[in-house]
């Protein structure tokens, strides 16, 4: 069952996997929220754990940074390990100025400057969407928890440092925020006939320069984690 990127055995992953980018955030989620958490993968430091959340089996595994990385890990989870749902719990930079640091966003769809979608053979531009079932559950859970969540389009970019920033153009299209993984995750889910949702917390504001520290991103963005665990 092991792959080049994952030494877990068949059955080691729960049907739902939470997927932060940072391996240390995966460890934080496992240690903070799961009971009886077991490390099932640590290839290249990409930690994956399976444990129980309120008696229900849940897994958490890092994706690394960028679409090629989450593309590999989500593909293998969906197609080799029988995972049905992947919920990304990531950070993002705001584009919509009505958002603030620590605002929570649910990605209904993803724009991208990536060529990741070309592999699927469609002669046009693919615009992948989330699982409506997971989105509806997440919104209802957020309301019950009294956590404001903005739902809308996000942008997954291949270029963190850009000579020609695209922020203004994306803002005109009412894109909420920018990150680096959702587009590939949603396309892999669509191709596999599985479900995916990205829950993102705003970690930085490019207009003001305000940002959270890596430790704050790792350990204090708990609202989206709790929403994801509740719907897992």
C-alpha angles and dihedrals in degrees: 000000000000118000132198088269105033130046095186119124127233109285095022093110125066119231089260123052125189109214122199119173097234118072089212090056089052089054091047092053092047094048095042105041110018129075122213089012113184126196105235100169136024104156109149088356092292096140121208124185136182123199143128129288111193087338095310122114111247132167131206125195134167122243101199119223127313139012098287089056099046087039091063098042097043091046092054094045093050098040106029105027103039096242112164103187132033118187113191112213103191147143128253144182116245122246099168105074092213088071122086137201108291094021111144120231129191111206110227092176139355133230119197147180088210127113090214092113095057091080091070094069101239113138097220142045116303117216106191122201134202127252107281090209092058092041093052091049092048094050092048091048092049091052091051090049090045091236113146110231127186115212121203149087123328131189123235109201133194092203120067092173111044132186088203110033116214097203096109094049092048092047090057088056090052094244107167104212146339130244136145112246118041098085093059093042093053093047092050090049091050093049093048094044090240135124132261139173132178118214110187134187119207109245102170143025114214092194095060103020091238113148144159123246120250089253092052090050090049100045111021105047089088100135094073090043092055091047090051093047092049092056096039 
